[in-house]
C-alpha cells in the first residue's frame, strides 16, 4: 500500500496529506538539526549510565521501606550526572510535576520568606500551591509571601521590575521555562542563565528553582548548567521517555535536595526510604530513550507551527522560531475550533481513539479545560496530546508524540477535523 493510501485509511484526505507533504519539504534542514541535538543528548545520558555502572541488579524491585535500594539510589546518581548537579531526588512517590514543584518550594521556604516569580504569573496549578488562589496547605497559609514581576509586552524580562521586587525576605526565585497555558515565549537556557546571573548579582544567597517541565533534552544544556540551584520536572513528560508510569525529579545542590527529601518523606528519613515497587526498568529505559522521544515531539511541534501559520492561525513559537520546549500553542479563536482540533488529536491516538473529548472542570484550573490524550500512561504529555482552557484567546497547546510519525499523524488529523467542520480552508 502506498503511503498516501495508508494515511487515507487512517482518515486523512488527499488534500490534507498533500498540504502536509508540501510543508514538510521546506523543513528538512530543521528536522536534521533536531536529530543532531538528540544525538548529543543521547550521548550525555549514555555516558552517565556507563559512569554509574548500570547493571541488572539495579532493576530489582523493592517494597516496604525501600532501605538500601541501590537501583533507586543509582538512578538518582545518573540524573545528577546528566544535569551536572550535586544531588538528585527521583521518585515514583512524586506524583506529578506540580507535586515536585510543591515539594521543592515548601522544603526550601520558611514562614516569613518571600517567593518571587520574575517571569509573570505561574502555571495554573501552582496558583493554589502558592496561595494566589486560596487553598488548604498553601505556602501563603504557612506564612510565605509571594511577589511577581511581569514580563515586558514582547515577552522579555523586566529587569527594573525584578530589581525593585527583590528584597531582604526574597528567599527563593522560581522561573518557569515553558509557557504553560500562556501565549508568551518559552525561555532558552541561555536566557534563563542571564536571568539567574542578574538575580544572583543582586542577592548572591537567593535560591533559584527552574520549572523544567517540557524542556528536558530540547537543548544541549539544562538550566542547572547555568546556575540554577534546583531543576524540577515530571517523569511522565520528557525524561520518562513515555515508559515511566509515574514520578518526578528534583536535581540540584545537595542542601536543597536534602531538604526536598525530608519534605517528601519525613524529617530524619529523607532519601533513605521510598521503595521502587518494581518500576526501575521503566524509569531506566525511559530515561535512555528520552532524547529520541523528545526529538520526535520537537519535530511535531515544528510541523504544527508551519502547518497552522500558513493557514493564518497565530502560533507560539512562530513557524521559524527556535524551540526551547516541546509545546506548540496555536490560537484557534473559538471554543468550536479548539474542540475540533482536540477531536483530531484524539482520533489519531492508539488508545481511546473513538472517544470524543469534551471540556470539564479539571482540578487546579479556574476555567473548563479540554484535553485530548489517548495515552498508554494516563496524563502523559510526552505522548501525543493537546489541551487548553476554554477561555480567550482560545489557544490549544499541542505536545508530544512517542514517535515523529505519530506526531505527524496527529497534526494532520487535527487539521482534517478543522477542515471538515469548515473552520480551516486549505490553500488552493
Secondary structure, 3 states (H helix, E strand, C coil): CCHHHHHHHCCCCHHHHHHHHHHHHCCHHHHHHHHHHHHHHHHHHHHHHHHCCCCHHHHCCCCCCCCCCHHHHHHHHHHHHHHCCCEEEEECCCCCHHHHHHHHHHHHCCCCCEEEECCCCCCCCHHHHHCCCCCCCCCHHHCCEEEECCCCCCCCCCHHHHHHHCCCCEEEEEEECCCCCCCCCCCCHHHHHHHHHHHHHHCCCCEEEEECCCCCCCCCCCHHHHCCCEEEEECCCHHHCCCCCCCEEEEECHHHHHHHHHHHCCCCCHHHCCCCCCCHHHHHHHHHHHHHHHHHHHHHHHHHHHHHHHCCCEEECCCCCCCCCCCEEEECCCHHHHHHHHHHHHHCCCCCCCCCCCCECCCCCCCCEEEECCCCCCCCCCCCEEEEECCCCCEEEEECCCCHHHHHHHHHHHHHHHHHCCCCCCCC
